[in-house]
Amino acid sequence: MEGDSVSLQTNTKLLAEDLITWTFGLSEIHIAQIIKEAGIFSTYDGPDGRFRDRLKLDHQTGSLTITNTRTTHSGLYQVTISGRKEKTYRFNVTVSGVFADSDAVKSVSVLEGDSVSLQTNTELQTENLITWTFGPSETRIAEINKETGRFSTYDVLDGRFRDRLKVDHQTGSLNITNTRTTDSGLYQIILIRSRKSTYRFNVTVYSESNLRLNICCQSS
């Protein structure tokens, strides 16, 4: 979703002689480069500046993180690792927009072990009451009563969320840390103030093997 960060993982450790190049789009625009031996770690803004101040390189793995994403960041990303042998991995990234209405269901994908943030894109008022639920049975997993200053998370459903849920006290957004495949499913937030609004997120947590098979990450 717009505003979130996405990390494109190489799942490797760089060697001294490795040269890494990240490209974007079908025209393969260079957006980042690592020359390990020379200690060069560079990111580029792109011809229209869309990546300005948004790209971060992991100096140990060559993985690329895009922060504060926009829909214009959707597309094909490719990393080529040249060293003792050449490897190429491809990622098809889709960044969805913020909620246009409360009936929309936003799809969110994350790699197992990473964190995911479900954004309300609003600022809580004093009288707000917020409830987060999970699954078709709408099991309550978090609650905010802004007026009383109560911010609660619950270890329901066999304790699968224990110590991994955080709610933003300003926006009511929900953050799930150290995600697992069992966290996949439908999340719903209900905001009650002068009127009731409901937003839904369909979250998919991929294991590393599934990510490579299903999310267009291929080695050549």
Contacts in CASP RR format, 6 or more apart in sequence:
PFRMAT RR
TARGET T0000
AUTHOR 0000-0000-0000
METHOD contacts of the structure
MODEL  1
MEGDSVSLQTNTKLLAEDLITWTFGLSEIHIAQIIKEAGIFSTYDGPDGR
FRDRLKLDHQTGSLTITNTRTTHSGLYQVTISGRKEKTYRFNVTVSGVFA
DSDAVKSVSVLEGDSVSLQTNTELQTENLITWTFGPSETRIAEINKETGR
FSTYDVLDGRFRDRLKVDHQTGSLNITNTRTTDSGLYQIILIRSRKSTYR
FNVTVYSESNLRLNICCQSS
1 69 0 8 1.000
1 95 0 8 1.000
1 96 0 8 1.000
1 97 0 8 1.000
1 98 0 8 1.000
1 106 0 8 1.000
1 108 0 8 1.000
1 119 0 8 1.000
2 69 0 8 1.000
2 70 0 8 1.000
2 71 0 8 1.000
2 95 0 8 1.000
2 96 0 8 1.000
2 97 0 8 1.000
2 98 0 8 1.000
3 68 0 8 1.000
3 69 0 8 1.000
3 70 0 8 1.000
3 119 0 8 1.000
4 69 0 8 1.000
4 95 0 8 1.000
4 108 0 8 1.000
4 116 0 8 1.000
4 117 0 8 1.000
4 119 0 8 1.000
5 65 0 8 1.000
5 66 0 8 1.000
5 67 0 8 1.000
5 68 0 8 1.000
5 69 0 8 1.000
6 65 0 8 1.000
6 66 0 8 1.000
6 69 0 8 1.000
6 93 0 8 1.000
6 95 0 8 1.000
7 63 0 8 1.000
7 64 0 8 1.000
7 65 0 8 1.000
7 66 0 8 1.000
7 111 0 8 1.000
7 114 0 8 1.000
8 63 0 8 1.000
8 64 0 8 1.000
8 65 0 8 1.000
8 66 0 8 1.000
8 77 0 8 1.000
8 79 0 8 1.000
8 91 0 8 1.000
8 93 0 8 1.000
9 61 0 8 1.000
9 63 0 8 1.000
9 111 0 8 1.000
10 20 0 8 1.000
10 61 0 8 1.000
10 62 0 8 1.000
10 63 0 8 1.000
10 79 0 8 1.000
10 81 0 8 1.000
10 89 0 8 1.000
11 61 0 8 1.000
11 208 0 8 1.000
12 61 0 8 1.000
12 62 0 8 1.000
12 81 0 8 1.000
12 87 0 8 1.000
13 60 0 8 1.000
13 61 0 8 1.000
14 20 0 8 1.000
14 34 0 8 1.000
14 36 0 8 1.000
14 59 0 8 1.000
14 60 0 8 1.000
14 61 0 8 1.000
14 62 0 8 1.000
14 81 0 8 1.000
15 36 0 8 1.000
15 83 0 8 1.000
15 84 0 8 1.000
16 36 0 8 1.000
16 37 0 8 1.000
17 36 0 8 1.000
17 37 0 8 1.000
17 83 0 8 1.000
17 84 0 8 1.000
18 34 0 8 1.000
18 36 0 8 1.000
18 81 0 8 1.000
18 82 0 8 1.000
18 83 0 8 1.000
19 33 0 8 1.000
19 34 0 8 1.000
19 35 0 8 1.000
19 36 0 8 1.000
19 81 0 8 1.000
19 82 0 8 1.000
19 83 0 8 1.000
20 32 0 8 1.000
20 33 0 8 1.000
20 34 0 8 1.000
20 36 0 8 1.000
20 62 0 8 1.000
20 79 0 8 1.000
20 80 0 8 1.000
20 81 0 8 1.000
20 82 0 8 1.000
21 30 0 8 1.000
21 32 0 8 1.000
21 33 0 8 1.000
21 79 0 8 1.000
21 80 0 8 1.000
21 82 0 8 1.000
22 30 0 8 1.000
22 31 0 8 1.000
22 32 0 8 1.000
22 33 0 8 1.000
22 64 0 8 1.000
22 77 0 8 1.000
22 78 0 8 1.000
22 79 0 8 1.000
23 29 0 8 1.000
23 30 0 8 1.000
23 31 0 8 1.000
23 77 0 8 1.000
23 78 0 8 1.000
23 79 0 8 1.000
23 80 0 8 1.000
24 31 0 8 1.000
24 46 0 8 1.000
24 51 0 8 1.000
24 75 0 8 1.000
24 76 0 8 1.000
24 77 0 8 1.000
24 78 0 8 1.000
25 75 0 8 1.000
25 76 0 8 1.000
25 77 0 8 1.000
25 78 0 8 1.000
26 76 0 8 1.000
28 78 0 8 1.000
29 46 0 8 1.000
29 47 0 8 1.000
30 44 0 8 1.000
31 43 0 8 1.000
31 44 0 8 1.000
31 46 0 8 1.000
31 51 0 8 1.000
31 55 0 8 1.000
31 64 0 8 1.000
32 42 0 8 1.000
32 43 0 8 1.000
32 44 0 8 1.000
32 55 0 8 1.000
32 57 0 8 1.000
32 64 0 8 1.000
33 40 0 8 1.000
33 41 0 8 1.000
33 42 0 8 1.000
33 44 0 8 1.000
34 40 0 8 1.000
34 41 0 8 1.000
34 42 0 8 1.000
34 57 0 8 1.000
34 59 0 8 1.000
34 62 0 8 1.000
41 57 0 8 1.000
41 59 0 8 1.000
43 51 0 8 1.000
43 55 0 8 1.000
43 56 0 8 1.000
43 57 0 8 1.000
44 51 0 8 1.000
44 55 0 8 1.000
45 51 0 8 1.000
45 52 0 8 1.000
46 52 0 8 1.000
50 70 0 8 1.000
50 72 0 8 1.000
50 73 0 8 1.000
51 66 0 8 1.000
51 73 0 8 1.000
54 66 0 8 1.000
54 67 0 8 1.000
54 68 0 8 1.000
54 69 0 8 1.000
54 73 0 8 1.000
55 64 0 8 1.000
55 65 0 8 1.000
55 66 0 8 1.000
55 67 0 8 1.000
56 64 0 8 1.000
56 65 0 8 1.000
56 67 0 8 1.000
57 63 0 8 1.000
57 64 0 8 1.000
57 65 0 8 1.000
58 64 0 8 1.000
58 65 0 8 1.000
62 79 0 8 1.000
64 77 0 8 1.000
64 79 0 8 1.000
66 73 0 8 1.000
66 93 0 8 1.000
69 95 0 8 1.000
70 95 0 8 1.000
71 95 0 8 1.000
71 96 0 8 1.000
71 97 0 8 1.000
72 95 0 8 1.000
73 93 0 8 1.000
73 95 0 8 1.000
74 93 0 8 1.000
74 94 0 8 1.000
74 95 0 8 1.000
75 92 0 8 1.000
75 93 0 8 1.000
75 94 0 8 1.000
76 90 0 8 1.000
76 91 0 8 1.000
76 92 0 8 1.000
76 93 0 8 1.000
76 216 0 8 1.000
77 90 0 8 1.000
77 91 0 8 1.000
77 92 0 8 1.000
77 93 0 8 1.000
78 88 0 8 1.000
78 89 0 8 1.000
78 90 0 8 1.000
78 91 0 8 1.000
79 88 0 8 1.000
79 89 0 8 1.000
79 91 0 8 1.000
80 86 0 8 1.000
80 87 0 8 1.000
80 88 0 8 1.000
81 87 0 8 1.000
81 88 0 8 1.000
81 89 0 8 1.000
87 219 0 8 1.000
87 220 0 8 1.000
88 218 0 8 1.000
88 219 0 8 1.000
88 220 0 8 1.000
89 217 0 8 1.000
89 218 0 8 1.000
89 219 0 8 1.000
90 216 0 8 1.000
90 217 0 8 1.000
90 218 0 8 1.000
91 215 0 8 1.000
91 216 0 8 1.000
91 217 0 8 1.000
92 215 0 8 1.000
92 216 0 8 1.000
96 106 0 8 1.000
96 107 0 8 1.000
97 106 0 8 1.000
98 119 0 8 1.000
98 121 0 8 1.000
99 106 0 8 1.000
99 121 0 8 1.000
99 199 0 8 1.000
102 197 0 8 1.000
102 198 0 8 1.000
102 199 0 8 1.000
104 199 0 8 1.000
104 200 0 8 1.000
105 186 0 8 1.000
105 200 0 8 1.000
105 201 0 8 1.000
105 202 0 8 1.000
106 199 0 8 1.000
106 200 0 8 1.000
106 201 0 8 1.000
106 202 0 8 1.000
107 201 0 8 1.000
107 202 0 8 1.000
107 204 0 8 1.000
108 116 0 8 1.000
108 118 0 8 1.000
108 201 0 8 1.000
108 202 0 8 1.000
108 203 0 8 1.000
108 204 0 8 1.000
109 203 0 8 1.000
109 204 0 8 1.000
109 205 0 8 1.000
109 206 0 8 1.000
109 215 0 8 1.000
110 116 0 8 1.000
110 179 0 8 1.000
110 203 0 8 1.000
110 204 0 8 1.000
110 205 0 8 1.000
110 206 0 8 1.000
111 179 0 8 1.000
111 205 0 8 1.000
111 206 0 8 1.000
111 208 0 8 1.000
111 211 0 8 1.000
112 179 0 8 1.000
112 180 0 8 1.000
112 181 0 8 1.000
112 205 0 8 1.000
112 206 0 8 1.000
112 207 0 8 1.000
112 208 0 8 1.000
113 178 0 8 1.000
113 179 0 8 1.000
113 180 0 8 1.000
114 179 0 8 1.000
115 175 0 8 1.000
115 176 0 8 1.000
115 177 0 8 1.000
115 178 0 8 1.000
115 179 0 8 1.000
116 175 0 8 1.000
116 176 0 8 1.000
116 179 0 8 1.000
116 203 0 8 1.000
116 205 0 8 1.000
117 173 0 8 1.000
117 174 0 8 1.000
117 175 0 8 1.000
117 176 0 8 1.000
118 173 0 8 1.000
118 174 0 8 1.000
118 175 0 8 1.000
118 176 0 8 1.000
118 187 0 8 1.000
118 189 0 8 1.000
118 201 0 8 1.000
118 203 0 8 1.000
119 171 0 8 1.000
119 173 0 8 1.000
120 130 0 8 1.000
120 171 0 8 1.000
120 172 0 8 1.000
120 173 0 8 1.000
120 189 0 8 1.000
120 191 0 8 1.000
120 199 0 8 1.000
121 171 0 8 1.000
122 171 0 8 1.000
122 172 0 8 1.000
122 191 0 8 1.000
123 170 0 8 1.000
123 171 0 8 1.000
124 130 0 8 1.000
124 144 0 8 1.000
124 146 0 8 1.000
124 169 0 8 1.000
124 170 0 8 1.000
124 171 0 8 1.000
124 172 0 8 1.000
125 146 0 8 1.000
125 193 0 8 1.000
126 146 0 8 1.000
126 147 0 8 1.000
127 146 0 8 1.000
127 147 0 8 1.000
127 193 0 8 1.000
128 144 0 8 1.000
128 146 0 8 1.000
128 147 0 8 1.000
128 191 0 8 1.000
128 192 0 8 1.000
128 193 0 8 1.000
129 143 0 8 1.000
129 144 0 8 1.000
129 145 0 8 1.000
129 146 0 8 1.000
129 147 0 8 1.000
129 191 0 8 1.000
129 192 0 8 1.000
129 193 0 8 1.000
130 142 0 8 1.000
130 143 0 8 1.000
130 144 0 8 1.000
130 146 0 8 1.000
130 167 0 8 1.000
130 172 0 8 1.000
130 189 0 8 1.000
130 190 0 8 1.000
130 191 0 8 1.000
130 192 0 8 1.000
131 140 0 8 1.000
131 142 0 8 1.000
131 143 0 8 1.000
131 144 0 8 1.000
131 189 0 8 1.000
131 190 0 8 1.000
132 140 0 8 1.000
132 141 0 8 1.000
132 142 0 8 1.000
132 143 0 8 1.000
132 167 0 8 1.000
132 174 0 8 1.000
132 187 0 8 1.000
132 188 0 8 1.000
132 189 0 8 1.000
133 139 0 8 1.000
133 140 0 8 1.000
133 141 0 8 1.000
133 187 0 8 1.000
133 188 0 8 1.000
133 189 0 8 1.000
133 190 0 8 1.000
134 141 0 8 1.000
134 157 0 8 1.000
134 161 0 8 1.000
134 185 0 8 1.000
134 186 0 8 1.000
134 187 0 8 1.000
134 188 0 8 1.000
135 185 0 8 1.000
135 186 0 8 1.000
135 187 0 8 1.000
135 188 0 8 1.000
136 186 0 8 1.000
138 188 0 8 1.000
139 156 0 8 1.000
139 157 0 8 1.000
140 154 0 8 1.000
140 156 0 8 1.000
141 153 0 8 1.000
141 154 0 8 1.000
141 156 0 8 1.000
141 157 0 8 1.000
141 161 0 8 1.000
141 165 0 8 1.000
141 174 0 8 1.000
142 152 0 8 1.000
142 153 0 8 1.000
142 154 0 8 1.000
142 165 0 8 1.000
142 167 0 8 1.000
142 174 0 8 1.000
143 150 0 8 1.000
143 151 0 8 1.000
143 152 0 8 1.000
143 154 0 8 1.000
144 150 0 8 1.000
144 151 0 8 1.000
144 152 0 8 1.000
144 167 0 8 1.000
144 169 0 8 1.000
144 172 0 8 1.000
151 167 0 8 1.000
151 169 0 8 1.000
153 161 0 8 1.000
153 165 0 8 1.000
153 166 0 8 1.000
153 167 0 8 1.000
154 161 0 8 1.000
155 161 0 8 1.000
155 162 0 8 1.000
160 180 0 8 1.000
160 182 0 8 1.000
160 183 0 8 1.000
161 176 0 8 1.000
161 183 0 8 1.000
164 176 0 8 1.000
164 177 0 8 1.000
164 178 0 8 1.000
164 179 0 8 1.000
165 174 0 8 1.000
165 175 0 8 1.000
165 176 0 8 1.000
165 177 0 8 1.000
166 174 0 8 1.000
166 175 0 8 1.000
166 177 0 8 1.000
167 173 0 8 1.000
167 174 0 8 1.000
167 175 0 8 1.000
168 174 0 8 1.000
168 175 0 8 1.000
172 189 0 8 1.000
174 187 0 8 1.000
174 189 0 8 1.000
176 183 0 8 1.000
176 203 0 8 1.000
179 205 0 8 1.000
180 205 0 8 1.000
181 205 0 8 1.000
181 206 0 8 1.000
181 207 0 8 1.000
182 205 0 8 1.000
183 203 0 8 1.000
183 205 0 8 1.000
184 203 0 8 1.000
184 204 0 8 1.000
184 205 0 8 1.000
185 202 0 8 1.000
185 203 0 8 1.000
185 204 0 8 1.000
186 200 0 8 1.000
186 201 0 8 1.000
186 202 0 8 1.000
186 203 0 8 1.000
187 200 0 8 1.000
187 201 0 8 1.000
187 202 0 8 1.000
187 203 0 8 1.000
188 198 0 8 1.000
188 199 0 8 1.000
188 200 0 8 1.000
188 201 0 8 1.000
189 198 0 8 1.000
189 199 0 8 1.000
189 200 0 8 1.000
189 201 0 8 1.000
190 196 0 8 1.000
190 197 0 8 1.000
190 198 0 8 1.000
191 197 0 8 1.000
191 198 0 8 1.000
191 199 0 8 1.000
206 214 0 8 1.000
206 215 0 8 1.000
211 217 0 8 1.000
212 218 0 8 1.000
212 219 0 8 1.000
END
